[in-house]
């Protein structure tokens, strides 16, 4: 699984992770400090690390160089992210790509995409997937033949639509009410004809008015010639209510309106500017961060006040504990002169030498005589430094475990093989290691060795078979 790591406390780092997660099939993580960043680099081994220029006084360049020193050829590629620093320049062999986080979001995304494409190389085509484009649906606007046939059948069944005879002139109609034609009534008087519908009874006053502006009236159905001059049967001689002429209304085919495809809002949409959303997000992030810092500050002040009050009650500042001892001594011992050495022993704080002894016992035996460097530990979280006349020892701890040990010979000294075996014996219990390949890198010869199943070794020499100048010990995870 290909991994990408952002080491940054900028709110835009999370936005960049969300943006690139949609187009890259890789795992992307974001951490806000170098301590967690070093832990993720050693455990997840990302192919690229986007590191911020400076976090809490620690430069990203120093952290990147430590990663290269520990991992060697297995170190990831680095992209330096700064916030409008005009002095930021590429560093050969370390930072080949720079990204300005204060630039517009589209410019930042494009610059970071080009940098990642160059770092991934041939793997870019495997993990990159462009977002799909929205396609407009094809909609047929023509009415179906089934709907047209259904409309024609309904008009024929009503019996009002009859095609006019050829070569006949359209009837002239005034703007008056059209009286029912007798032929329309005979349609119900014929034997075998349809029975009159009870709901069709209407008065003559309900006849609709037809305008003379209409193109033509449909001719009524003519009387059957076989019934001319004959009297209809008695059961048919009943008053038949007349049915009004209903004008033929031409029904139009329904018009299908194609649905408008939903437009995908991009960063160029003027209604919701991306910069405004980013500013709102950054404001919320900063306000929340200020609230957290304020709460932590209040809690620290309360703890310090409680500690000072407790120490004052115990008499740590005003020396009341010593006075109490002096007052009790005459009652216990008749001679206060002989007790004076015991009083000084009681006043001496015992926990300090115990803590120092415990710290010395926790160190390997080859570092016990070296002096600690507190300033180095304050600048580089997780690292501790011890110096002697000819040696510089550096230890890196993470998650309560020793992750790396560096031994550097200073003042033109060298590390003999016997000392190297003593170091391995103190750290692993074994002094035998297997030498691997040797390569020339940055003016020194680097030899890779291993302790099977326990640790990896990096041995630096001034020549191919020259004396040892530095050793890096990294336990196997």
C-alpha positions as CSV (number, residue, x, y, z in Angstrom):
1,X,0.0,0.0,0.0
2,X,1.4,3.4,-1.1
3,X,1.3,6.0,1.7
4,X,1.6,9.8,1.7
5,X,2.2,11.8,4.9
6,X,1.6,15.5,5.7
7,X,3.6,16.9,8.7
8,X,1.9,20.3,9.2
9,X,-0.2,22.2,11.7
10,X,-1.7,24.4,9.0
11,X,-5.5,24.0,8.5
12,X,-5.0,23.6,4.8
13,X,-3.2,20.3,5.2
14,X,-6.5,18.6,6.0
15,X,-8.2,20.3,3.0
16,X,-5.3,19.0,0.8
17,X,-5.7,15.5,2.1
18,X,-9.5,15.5,1.3
19,X,-8.8,16.9,-2.2
20,X,-6.1,14.4,-3.2
21,X,-7.9,11.5,-1.5
22,X,-10.6,11.8,-4.2
23,X,-8.2,11.3,-7.1
24,X,-5.4,9.1,-5.6
25,X,-5.9,5.5,-4.6
26,X,-3.4,5.7,-1.8
27,X,-3.5,6.2,2.0
28,X,-3.0,9.8,3.1
29,X,-2.3,10.7,6.8
30,X,-1.9,14.2,8.5
31,X,0.0,14.8,11.7
32,X,0.6,18.1,13.4
33,X,4.0,17.7,15.1
34,X,7.4,16.2,14.2
35,X,7.2,13.6,17.0
36,X,4.2,11.8,15.5
37,X,5.6,12.4,12.0
38,X,8.9,10.5,12.8
39,X,6.8,7.7,14.3
40,X,4.7,7.4,11.2
41,X,7.7,7.5,8.9
42,X,9.4,4.6,10.7
43,X,6.2,2.5,11.0
44,X,4.4,3.2,7.7
45,X,7.3,4.0,5.4
46,X,5.5,6.6,3.1
47,X,6.8,7.1,-0.4
48,X,6.5,10.9,-0.1
49,X,6.4,13.3,2.9
50,X,5.0,16.9,2.7
51,X,6.7,18.6,5.6
52,X,6.1,22.1,6.9
53,X,9.0,24.6,7.0
54,X,8.8,25.1,10.8
55,X,6.7,23.9,13.7
56,X,7.1,25.2,17.3
57,X,10.6,26.4,16.6
58,X,11.9,23.2,15.0
59,X,12.8,23.4,11.3
60,X,11.5,20.8,8.8
61,X,14.9,20.6,7.2
62,X,16.6,19.2,10.3
63,X,13.9,16.6,10.7
64,X,14.2,15.6,7.0
65,X,18.0,15.2,7.4
66,X,17.6,12.9,10.4
67,X,15.1,10.7,8.4
68,X,17.6,10.5,5.6
69,X,20.4,9.6,8.0
70,X,18.5,6.8,9.6
71,X,16.8,5.3,6.5
72,X,19.5,5.9,3.9
73,X,18.3,4.8,0.5
74,X,14.9,3.9,2.0
75,X,14.2,7.5,2.9
76,X,11.1,9.0,1.2
77,X,10.9,12.0,-1.1
78,X,10.3,15.3,0.6
79,X,8.1,18.4,-0.4
80,X,8.8,21.6,1.6
81,X,5.6,23.5,2.4
82,X,6.0,27.2,3.6
83,X,3.7,30.0,4.3
84,X,4.8,32.9,2.1
85,X,8.5,32.7,3.0
86,X,10.3,34.4,0.1
87,X,13.7,33.1,1.4
88,X,12.6,29.4,1.0
89,X,14.8,27.8,-1.6
90,X,15.2,24.2,-2.9
91,X,17.9,22.1,-1.1
92,X,19.8,19.8,-3.5
93,X,19.4,16.2,-2.4
94,X,16.7,17.0,0.1
95,X,13.9,19.4,-1.1
96,X,13.5,19.6,-4.8
97,X,9.9,20.9,-4.7
98,X,8.4,23.8,-2.8
99,X,4.7,24.6,-2.1
100,X,3.5,28.0,-0.8
101,X,0.4,27.4,1.4
102,X,-0.6,31.1,1.3
103,X,-1.2,30.9,-2.5
104,X,-4.8,30.3,-3.8
105,X,-6.1,26.9,-3.1
106,X,-6.2,25.9,-6.8
107,X,-2.5,27.0,-7.3
108,X,-1.5,25.0,-4.2
109,X,-3.3,21.8,-5.4
110,X,-1.7,22.1,-8.9
111,X,1.8,22.6,-7.6
112,X,1.5,19.7,-5.1
113,X,0.0,17.5,-7.9
114,X,3.0,18.1,-10.1
115,X,5.4,17.4,-7.2
116,X,3.7,14.1,-6.3
117,X,3.6,13.1,-9.9
118,X,7.4,13.6,-10.2
119,X,8.1,11.8,-6.9
120,X,5.8,8.8,-7.7
121,X,7.2,8.4,-11.3
122,X,5.8,5.3,-12.9
123,X,3.4,4.6,-10.0
124,X,1.5,7.8,-10.7
125,X,-0.6,6.2,-13.5
126,X,-1.5,3.3,-11.2
127,X,-2.8,5.4,-8.4
128,X,-4.3,8.4,-10.2
129,X,-7.9,8.4,-11.3
130,X,-9.4,11.5,-12.9
131,X,-12.9,12.6,-11.6
132,X,-15.7,11.5,-14.1
133,X,-17.5,14.2,-16.1
134,X,-21.3,14.5,-15.9
135,X,-23.1,13.4,-19.1
136,X,-26.4,14.9,-20.3
137,X,-29.2,12.3,-20.7
138,X,-30.6,11.7,-24.1
139,X,-34.4,12.3,-24.1
140,X,-36.7,11.7,-27.0
141,X,-39.2,14.5,-27.4
142,X,-41.4,12.8,-30.0
143,X,-44.9,11.6,-28.9
144,X,-45.4,7.8,-29.2
145,X,-47.7,6.3,-31.8
146,X,-49.7,4.5,-29.1
147,X,-50.8,7.8,-27.6
148,X,-51.9,9.1,-31.1
149,X,-53.9,5.9,-31.8
150,X,-55.7,6.2,-28.4
151,X,-56.8,9.8,-29.1
152,X,-58.2,8.8,-32.5
153,X,-60.2,5.9,-31.1
154,X,-61.8,8.1,-28.5
155,X,-63.0,10.6,-31.1
156,X,-64.5,7.8,-33.3
157,X,-66.4,6.2,-30.4
158,X,-68.2,9.5,-29.5
159,X,-69.7,9.6,-33.1
160,X,-69.3,13.3,-33.6
161,X,-66.3,13.3,-35.9
162,X,-67.2,12.5,-39.5
163,X,-65.0,13.4,-42.4
164,X,-66.7,15.9,-44.8
165,X,-67.5,14.8,-48.4
166,X,-65.0,15.6,-51.0
167,X,-65.5,18.8,-53.1
168,X,-67.8,20.2,-50.5
169,X,-67.6,23.7,-49.2
170,X,-67.3,24.4,-45.5
171,X,-70.6,25.4,-43.9
172,X,-71.0,29.1,-43.1
173,X,-71.9,29.6,-39.5
174,X,-72.9,32.9,-37.9
175,X,-71.9,33.9,-34.4
176,X,-75.1,32.2,-33.2
177,X,-76.0,29.1,-31.1
178,X,-75.9,26.0,-33.3
179,X,-79.1,24.1,-33.2
180,X,-79.0,20.3,-33.0
181,X,-79.4,18.5,-36.3
182,X,-82.1,15.9,-36.7
183,X,-79.6,13.4,-38.0
184,X,-77.9,13.3,-34.6
185,X,-81.1,12.1,-33.0
186,X,-81.9,9.4,-35.5
187,X,-78.7,7.8,-34.4
188,X,-80.5,6.6,-31.3
189,X,-83.8,5.7,-33.2
190,X,-82.3,3.1,-35.4
191,X,-82.9,-0.5,-34.4
192,X,-79.9,-2.1,-32.8
193,X,-78.5,1.3,-32.0
194,X,-76.9,2.2,-28.7
195,X,-79.3,2.9,-25.8
196,X,-79.6,6.5,-24.8
197,X,-77.4,7.4,-21.8
198,X,-79.3,8.7,-18.9
199,X,-76.6,11.2,-17.9
200,X,-76.7,12.7,-21.4
201,X,-80.0,14.6,-20.8
202,X,-79.4,18.3,-21.0
203,X,-81.5,21.4,-21.9
204,X,-81.1,23.3,-25.1
205,X,-79.7,26.3,-23.2
206,X,-76.6,24.2,-22.4
207,X,-75.5,24.2,-26.1
208,X,-72.1,25.7,-26.4
209,X,-71.4,28.7,-28.7
210,X,-69.1,28.1,-31.7
211,X,-67.2,31.1,-33.1
212,X,-67.3,31.8,-36.8
213,X,-63.5,32.1,-36.6
214,X,-63.2,28.3,-36.5
215,X,-61.9,26.7,-39.7
216,X,-64.8,24.3,-40.4
217,X,-67.6,22.4,-38.6
218,X,-67.8,18.6,-38.7
219,X,-71.0,17.5,-40.7
220,X,-73.5,15.4,-38.7
221,X,-74.3,11.8,-39.5
222,X,-77.1,11.6,-42.2
223,X,-80.4,9.8,-41.7
224,X,-80.7,6.2,-42.8
225,X,-82.5,6.2,-46.3
226,X,-84.4,3.0,-45.5
227,X,-86.4,4.7,-42.8
228,X,-87.6,7.6,-44.9
229,X,-91.4,7.9,-45.0
230,X,-92.0,5.2,-42.4
231,X,-93.4,5.6,-39.0
232,X,-91.1,4.3,-36.2
233,X,-92.5,1.7,-33.8
234,X,-94.6,2.7,-30.8
235,X,-91.9,1.8,-28.3
236,X,-89.6,4.2,-30.1
237,X,-92.1,7.1,-30.2
238,X,-91.0,8.6,-27.0
239,X,-89.5,12.0,-26.6
240,X,-85.8,11.9,-27.2
241,X,-83.8,14.5,-25.6
242,X,-81.4,16.3,-27.9
243,X,-77.7,16.2,-27.3
244,X,-75.7,19.3,-27.9
245,X,-72.9,19.5,-30.4
246,X,-69.6,19.3,-28.6
247,X,-66.8,21.2,-30.4
248,X,-63.9,19.1,-31.4
249,X,-60.8,20.1,-29.5
250,X,-57.6,19.1,-31.0
251,X,-55.4,17.6,-28.4
252,X,-51.8,18.3,-28.6
253,X,-49.2,15.8,-27.9
254,X,-47.6,16.3,-24.5
255,X,-44.3,18.1,-24.6
256,X,-41.6,16.4,-22.7
257,X,-39.2,18.9,-21.1
258,X,-35.7,17.4,-20.8
259,X,-34.5,17.6,-17.2
260,X,-31.6,20.0,-16.8
261,X,-28.5,18.0,-15.7
262,X,-27.4,19.0,-12.2
263,X,-24.4,21.1,-12.5
264,X,-21.5,20.2,-10.4
265,X,-20.3,23.2,-8.4
266,X,-16.6,23.8,-8.8
267,X,-14.2,26.2,-7.3
268,X,-15.0,28.7,-10.1
269,X,-18.7,29.1,-8.9
270,X,-19.2,32.8,-8.1
271,X,-22.0,32.1,-5.7
272,X,-19.8,30.2,-3.2
273,X,-16.2,31.3,-3.5
274,X,-13.6,28.7,-2.4
275,X,-11.5,31.3,-0.7
276,X,-14.4,32.4,1.5
277,X,-15.1,28.8,2.6
278,X,-11.4,28.3,3.4
279,X,-11.3,31.5,5.4
280,X,-14.4,30.4,7.4
281,X,-12.8,27.0,8.0
282,X,-9.5,28.6,9.1
283,X,-11.3,31.0,11.4
284,X,-13.2,28.2,13.1
285,X,-10.1,26.1,13.4
286,X,-8.1,29.0,14.9
287,X,-10.9,29.9,17.3
288,X,-11.2,26.3,18.5
289,X,-7.4,26.1,18.9
290,X,-7.4,29.3,20.9
291,X,-10.1,27.9,23.1
292,X,-8.1,24.7,23.7
293,X,-5.0,26.7,24.5
294,X,-6.9,28.9,26.9
295,X,-8.3,25.9,28.8
296,X,-4.9,24.3,29.0
297,X,-3.4,27.5,30.3
298,X,-6.0,27.8,33.0
299,X,-5.5,24.2,34.0
300,X,-1.8,24.6,34.3
301,X,-2.2,27.8,36.4
302,X,-4.5,25.9,38.8
303,X,-2.1,23.0,39.1
304,X,0.9,25.4,39.8
305,X,-1.2,27.3,42.4
306,X,-2.2,24.1,44.1
307,X,1.4,22.9,44.1
308,X,2.7,26.1,45.6
309,X,0.0,26.1,48.2
310,X,0.8,22.5,49.2
311,X,4.6,23.3,49.3
312,X,3.9,26.3,51.5
313,X,1.8,24.3,53.9
314,X,4.6,21.7,54.1
315,X,7.1,24.4,54.9
316,X,9.3,24.0,51.9
317,X,9.9,27.7,51.4
318,X,10.0,29.2,54.9
319,X,12.0,26.3,56.4
320,X,9.4,25.4,59.0
321,X,10.2,21.7,58.6
322,X,13.8,22.3,59.9
323,X,12.5,24.3,62.8
324,X,10.2,21.5,63.8
325,X,13.0,19.0,63.7
326,X,15.1,21.3,65.9
327,X,12.3,21.6,68.4
328,X,11.8,17.9,68.6
329,X,15.4,17.0,68.9
330,X,15.9,18.1,72.5
331,X,13.1,16.0,73.6
332,X,14.5,12.9,71.9
333,X,18.2,13.3,72.5
334,X,19.9,15.0,75.5
335,X,22.9,16.3,73.4
336,X,21.9,18.5,70.4
337,X,25.6,18.8,69.4
338,X,25.7,15.1,68.4
339,X,22.5,15.4,66.5
340,X,23.7,18.2,64.2
341,X,25.0,15.9,61.4
342,X,21.6,14.1,61.4
343,X,19.7,17.4,61.0
344,X,21.8,18.3,57.9
345,X,21.1,14.8,56.6
346,X,17.3,15.3,57.1
347,X,17.4,18.7,55.3
348,X,19.2,17.2,52.2
349,X,16.5,16.3,49.6
350,X,16.8,12.5,49.0
351,X,14.7,12.2,45.8
352,X,17.2,14.1,43.6
353,X,20.1,11.7,43.8
354,X,17.7,8.7,43.5
355,X,16.3,10.1,40.2
356,X,19.8,10.7,38.9
357,X,20.8,7.2,39.9
358,X,17.7,5.7,38.2
359,X,18.4,7.7,35.0
360,X,22.0,6.6,35.0
361,X,20.9,2.9,35.5
362,X,18.5,3.2,32.5
363,X,21.3,4.1,30.1
364,X,23.6,1.5,28.5
365,X,26.9,1.0,30.2
366,X,29.0,2.6,27.4
367,X,27.1,5.9,27.9
368,X,27.1,6.0,31.7
369,X,30.3,8.2,31.9
370,X,29.1,10.7,29.3
371,X,27.5,14.0,30.2
372,X,23.9,14.8,29.0
373,X,23.1,17.8,26.8
374,X,19.6,19.2,27.8
375,X,19.7,21.9,25.2
376,X,19.8,19.3,22.4
377,X,16.8,17.4,23.8
378,X,14.7,20.6,24.1
379,X,15.3,21.4,20.4
380,X,14.7,17.9,19.1
381,X,11.8,16.1,20.7
382,X,12.4,12.4,21.3
383,X,16.2,12.8,21.1
384,X,18.7,12.8,23.9
385,X,22.4,13.5,23.6
386,X,25.4,12.5,25.8
387,X,29.0,13.7,25.2
388,X,32.4,12.6,26.3
389,X,35.9,13.6,25.3
390,X,36.0,11.5,22.1
391,X,32.4,10.3,21.6
392,X,29.0,11.8,20.8
393,X,26.1,9.5,21.7
394,X,22.5,10.2,20.5
395,X,19.5,8.2,21.4
396,X,16.0,8.4,19.9
397,X,12.9,7.1,21.9
398,X,9.4,6.7,20.6
399,X,6.4,5.1,22.4
400,X,8.6,4.3,25.4
401,X,11.0,2.3,23.3
402,X,14.6,2.9,22.0
403,X,14.3,3.3,18.3
404,X,17.9,4.4,17.3
405,X,21.4,4.9,18.7
406,X,24.1,7.0,17.0
407,X,27.7,6.8,18.0
408,X,30.0,9.5,16.4
409,X,33.8,9.7,16.9
410,X,34.9,13.3,17.4
411,X,38.3,15.0,17.4
412,X,39.9,12.7,14.8
413,X,39.2,9.7,16.9
414,X,37.9,6.3,15.6
415,X,35.7,3.5,16.9
416,X,37.6,0.2,17.3
417,X,35.8,-3.1,16.4
418,X,36.1,-4.2,20.1
419,X,34.1,-1.1,21.2
420,X,31.5,-1.8,18.5
421,X,31.1,-5.4,19.8
422,X,30.8,-4.1,23.4
423,X,28.0,-1.7,22.3
424,X,26.1,-4.6,20.5
425,X,26.6,-6.8,23.6
426,X,25.1,-4.2,25.9
427,X,22.1,-3.5,23.5
428,X,21.2,-7.0,22.3
429,X,23.3,-9.5,24.3
430,X,25.2,-10.6,21.1
431,X,28.3,-9.1,19.5
432,X,28.3,-11.0,16.2
433,X,26.8,-9.2,13.1
434,X,26.6,-10.0,9.4
435,X,28.3,-7.5,7.1
436,X,26.3,-6.6,3.9
437,X,27.0,-4.5,0.9
438,X,29.2,-1.4,0.9
439,X,28.7,1.8,-1.0
440,X,30.3,5.3,-1.4
441,X,27.9,8.0,-0.4
442,X,28.6,11.8,0.3
443,X,32.3,11.3,0.7
444,X,32.2,8.4,3.1
445,X,31.9,4.6,2.8
446,X,28.7,3.2,4.1
447,X,28.5,-0.5,5.1
448,X,25.2,-2.1,5.9
449,X,25.1,-4.9,8.4
450,X,22.5,-6.8,10.3
451,X,21.9,-8.7,13.5
452,X,19.4,-11.4,12.3
453,X,16.0,-10.7,13.8
454,X,17.2,-8.0,16.2
455,X,18.6,-4.9,14.6
456,X,20.1,-3.2,11.5
457,X,23.6,-1.5,11.5
458,X,25.0,1.4,9.5
459,X,28.8,1.6,9.7
460,X,30.5,4.7,8.3
461,X,34.2,4.6,7.4
462,X,36.6,7.2,5.9
463,X,37.9,4.7,3.4
464,X,36.7,1.3,2.1
465,X,38.7,-0.6,4.8
466,X,39.5,2.4,6.9
467,X,38.7,3.1,10.6
468,X,35.1,3.4,11.8
469,X,33.9,7.0,12.2
470,X,30.2,6.5,13.1
471,X,27.7,3.8,13.8
472,X,23.9,3.8,13.7
473,X,22.0,1.1,15.5
474,X,18.3,0.6,14.7
475,X,16.3,-2.2,16.4
476,X,14.0,-4.2,14.3
477,X,10.3,-3.2,14.9
